[in-house]
Structure formats: structure tokens, C-alpha cells
């Protein structure tokens, strides 16, 4: 059985990074002797192995790649595009500029991020 763990596991937030690990360990402990494969999915491909966390695949690769999809972590169900885009940025100056533009042109910025994140 292939289980997809979907969450904000591609961001540098340790709580979000730990959620799929904790879920996988608990699920595996309760379901011994089962052939289960876990894959972790976020908005983008990322490799958090340096933080001892799971590598994530882009959510777009999840389709037809799993038997069960489970949402793990917060800010997954009700999150807007600009917040997801902000959380994936690493340059703090860029984040500051984008947040300022969002204060002035909020509707335009949301449409821009929706288009940018496909």
C-alpha cells in the first residue's frame, strides 16, 4: 500500500517538517507486518535531509502515485496562494517587498501568486 503524506513539509518550519515523520512512525508501529510505503508531498520538491527530515516531492507528482492520501500538519486546508508563496521564499528582502506590495495591491498579488504557483 502506498500512502501519500501531504503537508507543509517543504518549508523551514520544524513543526511542519516533523508531522510526517511522527505520523509514519506511529502508523508503522500500529500496523506491523504490512507492506506500506510512505511518500511525503509539499508544494515543491525539497530536500530537508540536513535537518533529518523527509525529502518532499511536488504535490503535482502525487496524482496516481498513491493508494491513500493523508493531510498532515497545519496551514494545508485553508491557505491562500500568497501565504504559500511567502513560506517558500528564502530571501528575507524579497519577502519584505512582496508583503509591502500585498498591502497595496492585495487582489492583484493573490492572482499573481495563483498564476505563478500553477
Long-range contacts (C-beta under 8 A, 24 or more apart in sequence): 1-34, 1-35, 1-36, 1-37, 1-67, 1-68, 2-36, 2-37, 2-39, 2-65, 2-66, 2-67, 2-68, 3-27, 3-36, 3-37, 3-38, 3-39, 3-66, 3-67, 3-68, 3-69, 3-70, 4-38, 4-39, 4-40, 4-41, 4-62, 4-65, 4-66, 4-68, 4-69, 4-70, 5-38, 5-39, 5-40, 5-41, 5-54, 5-70, 5-72, 6-41, 6-42, 6-59, 6-62, 6-69, 6-70, 6-71, 6-72, 6-76, 7-40, 7-41, 7-42, 7-71, 7-72, 7-73, 7-76, 8-42, 8-43, 8-73, 8-74, 8-75, 8-76, 8-79, 8-87, 9-40, 9-41, 9-42, 9-46, 9-48, 9-53, 9-54, 9-56, 9-72, 9-73, 10-42, 10-43, 10-44, 10-45, 10-46, 10-48, 10-56, 10-88, 11-42, 11-87, 11-88, 12-48, 12-90, 13-87, 14-51, 15-73, 15-74, 16-73, 16-74, 16-75, 17-48, 17-51, 17-53, 17-54, 18-53, 19-72, 19-73, 20-54, 20-72, 20-73, 21-53, 21-54, 23-70, 23-72, 39-65, 39-66, 43-84, 43-88, 43-117, 44-88, 60-118, 80-110, 80-113, 81-110, 81-113, 81-114, 81-116, 81-117, 82-109, 82-110, 82-113, 84-113, 84-117, 85-113, 85-116, 85-117
